[in-house]
Amino acid sequence: QIDLTVSRAKAAGPKNERQGALVFNPGGPGSSGMLFPLVGIFPEWKRLASVYDLVGYAPRGVGRSAPLSCRDPREKPDGNWQAPEHPTEKQKAGRKAEAEAYARGCAERGGKRLRHIHSLNNARDLDVVRAGLGERKLTFMGASYGSYFGALYAKLFPSHVRRMVFDSAVDPSPSRVWYRNNMAQSAAFEKRWADFRRWIASHDAAYGMGTDEAQVLAGYRRAREKLAAEPAGGTVGPAQLQAVMLRAQYYEDYWPSHAEALAAYLKGDPQPLVNLATPLEEGRVEAENARAVYTAVECNDAPWPTSWQTWDRDHTRLARTAPFETWENAWMNLPCAYWKEPRQTPMDVRVAPGELPPTLILAGERDAATPYAGALELRRRQ
């Protein structure tokens, strides 16, 4: 038995126009939707906020919903300053040891409830939220990972669905959950990283990093070499630089500030990069909680390769053409190779024609976190 934390802003318009509750999940796994009801203050949301209760919640394991952690968040991360695109055998051995220790920490700190944190239970929890809100049918919007367990919900409870929006849809194919999906993500990030470099090059007057993407890439690699020799501000090495540049691949709004930080560093001013890359102390607990839940869900959801040789072969091959994110993504997921909890068998998500009300699937062709092919596959199954 656990408590789920829910937030709600009631519909602002006349009661006779109310359409029920709109429940949102922002993805992750490991993200909280507790702040979602606040979007009602923005002009774009006024119309929806007038007819729907806007509802967010913290999924199991997240925030105050029986929170999970796999290590003491007060400890500094084990990862070193390096984030090599082609790691040495010694570097691989170190990251393997870290992954195994993290999996062990999840087992020790999560205890008996660890095995119950997975996508099928997230879908079942969503029906508990629906019932708790007094809604006969669910209106749901799920982004990224939220689209996956939203699709599971539609499969488990089709008669309970009123309306659904899947934003940045994940490929639900059982054979791709989650090992293959993560590799597809790394390949897509390489293309998006090239998009970002081309954009920087097109604004050479502002950033002075060159007029083509190859020159921008050369600048990025120079920055990595300098940071490897001397971390900026004592806190920012190549790993932190890579994380900052990766964050920019999620949000085009970040492109100007992140390009400016890289350009400033190359011109001798490290402070903008330090500001972007240094995590706030008060965010450590939240960050560890998000990572722990991400790990538990992905590792519990499906079988993963348990042979290091398989991981090494697949990621070495992929890194030849997609070096930017491949190995960092591998290290993030490698605890799943050492996971001791029982694995779920991914559900074959598909519904019969007419079984669901019409659902809306949104996708960006250049989205790296949820590659476009996933939306096409979800559409085929709906």
ZISULJO-V383487 format. One record per pair of residues at least 24 apart in sequence whose C-alpha atoms are under 6 Angstrom apart, sorted by sequence separation. I is the first residue (numbers start at 1). J is the second residue. If there is no record, write none. Layout:
BEGIN
i={I I}
j={J J}
END
This chain:
BEGIN
i={33 137 138 139 140 141 142 143 144 33 137 139 143 144 32 123 144 7 9 8 22 119 123 21 22 306 350 351 19 20 21 22 23 24 305 350 18 19 22 23 244 17 18 71 70 70 13 240 299 11 12 13 11 70 11 303 11 302 11 301 302 10 300 301 302 9 300 302 9 8 8 7 7 6 7 6 5 5 207 5 4 3 24 27 22 23 24 25 26 27 28 22 24 27 27 25 190 190 187 186 186 83 81 82 83 81 82 81 174 118 189 117 188 118 118 185 185 165 168 164 165 166 167 168 165 158 170 168 171 170 169 73 73 73 69 68 70 69 115 103 99 100 99 103 85 100 30 30 30 29}
j={57 161 162 163 164 165 166 167 168 58 162 164 168 169 58 149 170 34 37 37 52 149 153 52 53 337 381 382 51 52 53 54 55 56 337 382 51 52 55 56 277 51 52 105 105 106 50 277 336 49 50 51 50 109 51 343 52 343 53 343 344 53 343 344 345 53 344 346 54 54 55 55 56 56 57 57 57 58 263 65 65 65 140 143 139 140 141 142 143 144 145 140 142 145 146 146 322 324 322 325 326 238 237 238 239 238 239 239 346 297 368 297 368 300 301 368 369 359 362 359 360 361 362 363 361 356 370 370 374 374 375 284 285 288 289 289 292 292 341 335 334 335 335 339 323 338 290 293 294 294}
END
